[in-house]
Amino acid sequence: MPHRTMAETLDGFGDLLDEFDEIARSAHARYRAYNPADLLEHDPRAQAACTYSHMLAASDRLFIGRDGVRPLEIRGLKVWLFEALNAVIRLKKMDEDGRSRNYPTKQAEDYDAQRQLPGLPMPPIRLTVGYLLDPTGANYSRTQIARPATRRSAVWCAAIVSREERKPGERVWYDVAAPRFVP
């Protein structure tokens, strides 16, 4: 597995961070555009599942056919391999520290722990791109990118500053969580 700092990893992504932000924001906006009567019937799990489906569709539109980007599915785990960056991305709803709250599958645990997965070449760094909602679960707070370690911890987590909110010359991301695990 590549040993890169958060800055080395994220600064290498360039405009892709803006694309990840757009994927997550547009997926949430699309979900919130559902009929209000239907939204009332969705629990947080249904909301996350619908938003996730919209994130996958947006990712497919952006990345399928792009040179150096390969979609992979490993026993139901959909990821994107960015060959030039030596990184793999998966999409998730996250908490403020970049962790996923659902019960993980074995391959999700292996992904987070940076272990070998069938069909996924080693040693790309495994990252998670996701979104954080406000405490009500209705409003979008931010897009995040994290380097997971386990279900309960992330090595690092950064918020992506949207194009609209970014000032000229401002960095595209900022650190939002202190490291909790050192591999």
PyRosetta script that sets phi, psi and omega in degrees:
from pyrosetta import init, pose_from_sequence

init()
pose = pose_from_sequence("MPHRTMAETLDGFGDLLDEFDEIARSAHARYRAYNPADLLEHDPRAQAACTYSHMLAASDRLFIGRDGVRPLEIRGLKVWLFEALNAVIRLKKMDEDGRSRNYPTKQAEDYDAQRQLPGLPMPPIRLTVGYLLDPTGANYSRTQIARPATRRSAVWCAAIVSREERKPGERVWYDVAAPRFVP")
pose.set_psi(1, 137.0)
pose.set_omega(1, 179.3)
pose.set_phi(2, -66.8)
pose.set_psi(2, 137.8)
pose.set_omega(2, 176.7)
pose.set_phi(3, -103.8)
pose.set_psi(3, 98.1)
pose.set_omega(3, -179.9)
pose.set_phi(4, -127.9)
pose.set_psi(4, 147.5)
pose.set_omega(4, 176.0)
pose.set_phi(5, -73.9)
pose.set_psi(5, 169.4)
pose.set_omega(5, 176.4)
pose.set_phi(6, -58.7)
pose.set_psi(6, -46.1)
pose.set_omega(6, -178.9)
pose.set_phi(7, -63.2)
pose.set_psi(7, -44.4)
pose.set_omega(7, 179.2)
pose.set_phi(8, -61.1)
pose.set_psi(8, -40.4)
pose.set_omega(8, -179.2)
pose.set_phi(9, -68.7)
pose.set_psi(9, -54.5)
pose.set_omega(9, -172.8)
pose.set_phi(10, -71.9)
pose.set_psi(10, -37.1)
pose.set_omega(10, 179.3)
pose.set_phi(11, -65.6)
pose.set_psi(11, -24.8)
pose.set_omega(11, 177.0)
pose.set_phi(12, -72.4)
pose.set_psi(12, -19.2)
pose.set_omega(12, -177.3)
pose.set_phi(13, -77.4)
pose.set_psi(13, -24.3)
pose.set_omega(13, 177.4)
pose.set_phi(14, 52.8)
pose.set_psi(14, -128.6)
pose.set_omega(14, -176.6)
pose.set_phi(15, -66.7)
pose.set_psi(15, -15.1)
pose.set_omega(15, 177.5)
pose.set_phi(16, -60.6)
pose.set_psi(16, -32.1)
pose.set_omega(16, 178.3)
pose.set_phi(17, -61.8)
pose.set_psi(17, -38.9)
pose.set_omega(17, 176.2)
pose.set_phi(18, -65.0)
pose.set_psi(18, -37.3)
pose.set_omega(18, 178.7)
pose.set_phi(19, -68.2)
pose.set_psi(19, -40.4)
pose.set_omega(19, 176.2)
pose.set_phi(20, -61.4)
pose.set_psi(20, -41.9)
pose.set_omega(20, 178.5)
pose.set_phi(21, -61.0)
pose.set_psi(21, -44.4)
pose.set_omega(21, 179.5)
pose.set_phi(22, -64.1)
pose.set_psi(22, -39.5)
pose.set_omega(22, 178.2)
pose.set_phi(23, -58.4)
pose.set_psi(23, -51.1)
pose.set_omega(23, -176.6)
pose.set_phi(24, -68.3)
pose.set_psi(24, -45.5)
pose.set_omega(24, -179.0)
pose.set_phi(25, -64.3)
pose.set_psi(25, -43.0)
pose.set_omega(25, -178.6)
pose.set_phi(26, -68.0)
pose.set_psi(26, -34.3)
pose.set_omega(26, 178.1)
pose.set_phi(27, -65.2)
pose.set_psi(27, -43.3)
pose.set_omega(27, 178.4)
pose.set_phi(28, -66.5)
pose.set_psi(28, -43.1)
pose.set_omega(28, 179.3)
pose.set_phi(29, -61.6)
pose.set_psi(29, -39.9)
pose.set_omega(29, 178.9)
pose.set_phi(30, -64.2)
pose.set_psi(30, -42.1)
pose.set_omega(30, 177.7)
pose.set_phi(31, -62.9)
pose.set_psi(31, -44.7)
pose.set_omega(31, -178.4)
pose.set_phi(32, -66.9)
pose.set_psi(32, -15.9)
pose.set_omega(32, 178.4)
pose.set_phi(33, -83.6)
pose.set_psi(33, -2.6)
pose.set_omega(33, 176.1)
pose.set_phi(34, -60.3)
pose.set_psi(34, 161.7)
pose.set_omega(34, 174.8)
pose.set_phi(35, -55.8)
pose.set_psi(35, 127.7)
pose.set_omega(35, -178.8)
pose.set_phi(36, -54.2)
pose.set_psi(36, -33.4)
pose.set_omega(36, 178.3)
pose.set_phi(37, -65.5)
pose.set_psi(37, -35.0)
pose.set_omega(37, 177.7)
pose.set_phi(38, -72.3)
pose.set_psi(38, -39.3)
pose.set_omega(38, 179.3)
pose.set_phi(39, -59.6)
pose.set_psi(39, -37.0)
pose.set_omega(39, 179.9)
pose.set_phi(40, -61.2)
pose.set_psi(40, -28.0)
pose.set_omega(40, -178.1)
pose.set_phi(41, -84.6)
pose.set_psi(41, -8.8)
pose.set_omega(41, -177.3)
pose.set_phi(42, -90.3)
pose.set_psi(42, 127.5)
pose.set_omega(42, 170.8)
pose.set_phi(43, -82.8)
pose.set_psi(43, 174.0)
pose.set_omega(43, -178.8)
pose.set_phi(44, -57.0)
pose.set_psi(44, -33.7)
pose.set_omega(44, 179.2)
pose.set_phi(45, -65.9)
pose.set_psi(45, -43.3)
pose.set_omega(45, 178.6)
pose.set_phi(46, -66.3)
pose.set_psi(46, -40.8)
pose.set_omega(46, 178.0)
pose.set_phi(47, -59.8)
pose.set_psi(47, -46.1)
pose.set_omega(47, -179.9)
pose.set_phi(48, -64.3)
pose.set_psi(48, -39.6)
pose.set_omega(48, -179.7)
pose.set_phi(49, -65.4)
pose.set_psi(49, -43.1)
pose.set_omega(49, 178.9)
pose.set_phi(50, -65.7)
pose.set_psi(50, -45.1)
pose.set_omega(50, -180.0)
pose.set_phi(51, -62.7)
pose.set_psi(51, -41.7)
pose.set_omega(51, 178.0)
pose.set_phi(52, -59.3)
pose.set_psi(52, -43.6)
pose.set_omega(52, 178.7)
pose.set_phi(53, -60.6)
pose.set_psi(53, -40.2)
pose.set_omega(53, 177.8)
pose.set_phi(54, -68.0)
pose.set_psi(54, -35.3)
pose.set_omega(54, 177.1)
pose.set_phi(55, -64.9)
pose.set_psi(55, -42.5)
pose.set_omega(55, 178.6)
pose.set_phi(56, -62.6)
pose.set_psi(56, -44.1)
pose.set_omega(56, -179.7)
pose.set_phi(57, -63.2)
pose.set_psi(57, -42.4)
pose.set_omega(57, 178.7)
pose.set_phi(58, -64.8)
pose.set_psi(58, -38.9)
pose.set_omega(58, 177.6)
pose.set_phi(59, -64.1)
pose.set_psi(59, -43.0)
pose.set_omega(59, 177.4)
pose.set_phi(60, -58.9)
pose.set_psi(60, -45.3)
pose.set_omega(60, -179.8)
pose.set_phi(61, -61.4)
pose.set_psi(61, -37.9)
pose.set_omega(61, -177.9)
pose.set_phi(62, -80.4)
pose.set_psi(62, -37.5)
pose.set_omega(62, -166.7)
pose.set_phi(63, -108.7)
pose.set_psi(63, -23.8)
pose.set_omega(63, -179.3)
pose.set_phi(64, -64.4)
pose.set_psi(64, 127.8)
pose.set_omega(64, -179.5)
pose.set_phi(65, 89.9)
pose.set_psi(65, -6.7)
pose.set_omega(65, 179.2)
pose.set_phi(66, -78.2)
pose.set_psi(66, 133.5)
pose.set_omega(66, 178.4)
pose.set_phi(67, -59.3)
pose.set_psi(67, 135.8)
pose.set_omega(67, 175.5)
pose.set_phi(68, 79.6)
pose.set_psi(68, 5.3)
pose.set_omega(68, 178.9)
pose.set_phi(69, -123.8)
pose.set_psi(69, 124.7)
pose.set_omega(69, -179.1)
pose.set_phi(70, -123.3)
pose.set_psi(70, 124.1)
pose.set_omega(70, 171.8)
pose.set_phi(71, -77.7)
pose.set_psi(71, 137.8)
pose.set_omega(71, 177.9)
pose.set_phi(72, -131.6)
pose.set_psi(72, 145.6)
pose.set_omega(72, 173.5)
pose.set_phi(73, -127.6)
pose.set_psi(73, 121.4)
pose.set_omega(73, -176.3)
pose.set_phi(74, -117.4)
pose.set_psi(74, 97.7)
pose.set_omega(74, -178.9)
pose.set_phi(75, 47.4)
pose.set_psi(75, 49.8)
pose.set_omega(75, 177.1)
pose.set_phi(76, 92.1)
pose.set_psi(76, -11.8)
pose.set_omega(76, 178.4)
pose.set_phi(77, -90.3)
pose.set_psi(77, 110.0)
pose.set_omega(77, -179.7)
pose.set_phi(78, -89.7)
pose.set_psi(78, 125.8)
pose.set_omega(78, 179.1)
pose.set_phi(79, -136.3)
pose.set_psi(79, 164.3)
pose.set_omega(79, 177.4)
pose.set_phi(80, -122.2)
pose.set_psi(80, 123.7)
pose.set_omega(80, 177.2)
pose.set_phi(81, -96.0)
pose.set_psi(81, 119.5)
pose.set_omega(81, 176.1)
pose.set_phi(82, -101.7)
pose.set_psi(82, 96.6)
pose.set_omega(82, -169.0)
pose.set_phi(83, -60.6)
pose.set_psi(83, -47.1)
pose.set_omega(83, -177.5)
pose.set_phi(84, -63.7)
pose.set_psi(84, -29.0)
pose.set_omega(84, -179.6)
pose.set_phi(85, -91.1)
pose.set_psi(85, -8.4)
pose.set_omega(85, -176.8)
pose.set_phi(86, 53.2)
pose.set_psi(86, 49.2)
pose.set_omega(86, -176.5)
pose.set_phi(87, -140.6)
pose.set_psi(87, 147.5)
pose.set_omega(87, 175.1)
pose.set_phi(88, -119.3)
pose.set_psi(88, 137.4)
pose.set_omega(88, -177.4)
pose.set_phi(89, -120.0)
pose.set_psi(89, 137.1)
pose.set_omega(89, 166.5)
pose.set_phi(90, -123.1)
pose.set_psi(90, 162.2)
pose.set_omega(90, -175.8)
pose.set_phi(91, -111.8)
pose.set_psi(91, 138.2)
pose.set_omega(91, -177.6)
pose.set_phi(92, -156.8)
pose.set_psi(92, 158.6)
pose.set_omega(92, 163.2)
pose.set_phi(93, -79.7)
pose.set_psi(93, 140.1)
pose.set_omega(93, -174.3)
pose.set_phi(94, -129.2)
pose.set_psi(94, 164.4)
pose.set_omega(94, 168.3)
pose.set_phi(95, -93.1)
pose.set_psi(95, -176.4)
pose.set_omega(95, -174.7)
pose.set_phi(96, -66.4)
pose.set_psi(96, -16.3)
pose.set_omega(96, 179.1)
pose.set_phi(97, -102.3)
pose.set_psi(97, 9.4)
pose.set_omega(97, 177.2)
pose.set_phi(98, 84.1)
pose.set_psi(98, 18.8)
pose.set_omega(98, -180.0)
pose.set_phi(99, -102.1)
pose.set_psi(99, 152.0)
pose.set_omega(99, 173.7)
pose.set_phi(100, -91.5)
pose.set_psi(100, 143.2)
pose.set_omega(100, -176.7)
pose.set_phi(101, -101.4)
pose.set_psi(101, -8.8)
pose.set_omega(101, -178.1)
pose.set_phi(102, -79.1)
pose.set_psi(102, 165.2)
pose.set_omega(102, 178.5)
pose.set_phi(103, -72.4)
pose.set_psi(103, 122.2)
pose.set_omega(103, -172.6)
pose.set_phi(104, -80.9)
pose.set_psi(104, 148.1)
pose.set_omega(104, 170.1)
pose.set_phi(105, -77.9)
pose.set_psi(105, 170.0)
pose.set_omega(105, 178.6)
pose.set_phi(106, -61.0)
pose.set_psi(106, -42.4)
pose.set_omega(106, -179.7)
pose.set_phi(107, -69.6)
pose.set_psi(107, -30.9)
pose.set_omega(107, 175.6)
pose.set_phi(108, -67.3)
pose.set_psi(108, -40.0)
pose.set_omega(108, 176.0)
pose.set_phi(109, -62.8)
pose.set_psi(109, -43.9)
pose.set_omega(109, 178.7)
pose.set_phi(110, -63.7)
pose.set_psi(110, -39.0)
pose.set_omega(110, 178.3)
pose.set_phi(111, -60.9)
pose.set_psi(111, -52.0)
pose.set_omega(111, -178.7)
pose.set_phi(112, -59.3)
pose.set_psi(112, -38.8)
pose.set_omega(112, -178.3)
pose.set_phi(113, -81.1)
pose.set_psi(113, 3.0)
pose.set_omega(113, 177.7)
pose.set_phi(114, 65.8)
pose.set_psi(114, 28.9)
pose.set_omega(114, 178.9)
pose.set_phi(115, -88.5)
pose.set_psi(115, 164.6)
pose.set_omega(115, 178.7)
pose.set_phi(116, -60.8)
pose.set_psi(116, 137.6)
pose.set_omega(116, 174.3)
pose.set_phi(117, -124.2)
pose.set_psi(117, 142.6)
pose.set_omega(117, 179.9)
pose.set_phi(118, -61.0)
pose.set_psi(118, 130.7)
pose.set_omega(118, 178.8)
pose.set_phi(119, 83.8)
pose.set_psi(119, -5.0)
pose.set_omega(119, 178.8)
pose.set_phi(120, -109.7)
pose.set_psi(120, 115.2)
pose.set_omega(120, -178.0)
pose.set_phi(121, -64.7)
pose.set_psi(121, 146.5)
pose.set_omega(121, 174.7)
pose.set_phi(122, -92.7)
pose.set_psi(122, 152.1)
pose.set_omega(122, 8.4)
pose.set_phi(123, -116.1)
pose.set_psi(123, 39.6)
pose.set_omega(123, -178.1)
pose.set_phi(124, -54.7)
pose.set_psi(124, 142.3)
pose.set_omega(124, 175.4)
pose.set_phi(125, -69.0)
pose.set_psi(125, 136.5)
pose.set_omega(125, 179.3)
pose.set_phi(126, -97.2)
pose.set_psi(126, 124.6)
pose.set_omega(126, -178.8)
pose.set_phi(127, -124.8)
pose.set_psi(127, 158.1)
pose.set_omega(127, 176.0)
pose.set_phi(128, -122.0)
pose.set_psi(128, 128.5)
pose.set_omega(128, 174.2)
pose.set_phi(129, -108.1)
pose.set_psi(129, 134.2)
pose.set_omega(129, -178.8)
pose.set_phi(130, -159.9)
pose.set_psi(130, -167.8)
pose.set_omega(130, -176.9)
pose.set_phi(131, -130.6)
pose.set_psi(131, 153.4)
pose.set_omega(131, 177.0)
pose.set_phi(132, -120.8)
pose.set_psi(132, 129.7)
pose.set_omega(132, 176.3)
pose.set_phi(133, -99.7)
pose.set_psi(133, 161.5)
pose.set_omega(133, 175.9)
pose.set_phi(134, -69.5)
pose.set_psi(134, 173.6)
pose.set_omega(134, -177.4)
pose.set_phi(135, -59.7)
pose.set_psi(135, -23.5)
pose.set_omega(135, 178.2)
pose.set_phi(136, -76.5)
pose.set_psi(136, -18.4)
pose.set_omega(136, -177.7)
pose.set_phi(137, 79.8)
pose.set_psi(137, 6.3)
pose.set_omega(137, -177.1)
pose.set_phi(138, -104.9)
pose.set_psi(138, -32.5)
pose.set_omega(138, -173.2)
pose.set_phi(139, -107.1)
pose.set_psi(139, 142.9)
pose.set_omega(139, -179.1)
pose.set_phi(140, -75.3)
pose.set_psi(140, 128.8)
pose.set_omega(140, 176.7)
pose.set_phi(141, -97.4)
pose.set_psi(141, -54.5)
pose.set_omega(141, -178.1)
pose.set_phi(142, -168.3)
pose.set_psi(142, 162.7)
pose.set_omega(142, 170.8)
pose.set_phi(143, -95.5)
pose.set_psi(143, 141.4)
pose.set_omega(143, -178.2)
pose.set_phi(144, -131.4)
pose.set_psi(144, 157.5)
pose.set_omega(144, 171.7)
pose.set_phi(145, -135.0)
pose.set_psi(145, 131.3)
pose.set_omega(145, -174.6)
pose.set_phi(146, -133.7)
pose.set_psi(146, 154.5)
pose.set_omega(146, 171.7)
pose.set_phi(147, -106.2)
pose.set_psi(147, 96.8)
pose.set_omega(147, -176.7)
pose.set_phi(148, -70.8)
pose.set_psi(148, 157.0)
pose.set_omega(148, 174.6)
pose.set_phi(149, -120.2)
pose.set_psi(149, -48.7)
pose.set_omega(149, 176.6)
pose.set_phi(150, -144.7)
pose.set_psi(150, 179.8)
pose.set_omega(150, 177.5)
pose.set_phi(151, -60.3)
pose.set_psi(151, -32.6)
pose.set_omega(151, -174.1)
pose.set_phi(152, -98.2)
pose.set_psi(152, -3.0)
pose.set_omega(152, -177.1)
pose.set_phi(153, -149.4)
pose.set_psi(153, 153.5)
pose.set_omega(153, 175.1)
pose.set_phi(154, -124.6)
pose.set_psi(154, 145.7)
pose.set_omega(154, 175.8)
pose.set_phi(155, -68.9)
pose.set_psi(155, -42.4)
pose.set_omega(155, 175.7)
pose.set_phi(156, -155.8)
pose.set_psi(156, 161.0)
pose.set_omega(156, 176.5)
pose.set_phi(157, -146.5)
pose.set_psi(157, 136.2)
pose.set_omega(157, 179.6)
pose.set_phi(158, -129.9)
pose.set_psi(158, 144.5)
pose.set_omega(158, 172.9)
pose.set_phi(159, -91.0)
pose.set_psi(159, 141.6)
pose.set_omega(159, 176.3)
pose.set_phi(160, -96.3)
pose.set_psi(160, 126.7)
pose.set_omega(160, 179.4)
pose.set_phi(161, -84.9)
pose.set_psi(161, 122.9)
pose.set_omega(161, -178.0)
pose.set_phi(162, -65.2)
pose.set_psi(162, 154.9)
pose.set_omega(162, 178.6)
pose.set_phi(163, -54.6)
pose.set_psi(163, -41.2)
pose.set_omega(163, -176.8)
pose.set_phi(164, -66.7)
pose.set_psi(164, -31.2)
pose.set_omega(164, -177.1)
pose.set_phi(165, -94.0)
pose.set_psi(165, -12.1)
pose.set_omega(165, -175.0)
pose.set_phi(166, -82.7)
pose.set_psi(166, 135.3)
pose.set_omega(166, 175.2)
pose.set_phi(167, -85.6)
pose.set_psi(167, 152.6)
pose.set_omega(167, 179.2)
pose.set_phi(168, -54.3)
pose.set_psi(168, 131.1)
pose.set_omega(168, 178.9)
pose.set_phi(169, 83.4)
pose.set_psi(169, -6.4)
pose.set_omega(169, -179.6)
pose.set_phi(170, -76.5)
pose.set_psi(170, 145.4)
pose.set_omega(170, 177.9)
pose.set_phi(171, -63.3)
pose.set_psi(171, 148.3)
pose.set_omega(171, -176.9)
pose.set_phi(172, -74.3)
pose.set_psi(172, -19.3)
pose.set_omega(172, -176.6)
pose.set_phi(173, -138.7)
pose.set_psi(173, 160.3)
pose.set_omega(173, 171.7)
pose.set_phi(174, -143.2)
pose.set_psi(174, 149.9)
pose.set_omega(174, -177.8)
pose.set_phi(175, -70.6)
pose.set_psi(175, 130.4)
pose.set_omega(175, -179.9)
pose.set_phi(176, -118.6)
pose.set_psi(176, -7.7)
pose.set_omega(176, -179.1)
pose.set_phi(177, -143.8)
pose.set_psi(177, 138.1)
pose.set_omega(177, 175.6)
pose.set_phi(178, -72.9)
pose.set_psi(178, 146.1)
pose.set_omega(178, 178.0)
pose.set_phi(179, -59.2)
pose.set_psi(179, 138.5)
pose.set_omega(179, 179.9)
pose.set_phi(180, -118.3)
pose.set_psi(180, -8.0)
pose.set_omega(180, -174.8)
pose.set_phi(181, -148.9)
pose.set_psi(181, 133.2)
pose.set_omega(181, 175.7)
pose.set_phi(182, -116.8)
pose.set_psi(182, 117.8)
pose.set_omega(182, -176.9)
pose.set_phi(183, -67.7)
pose.dump_pdb("model.pdb")
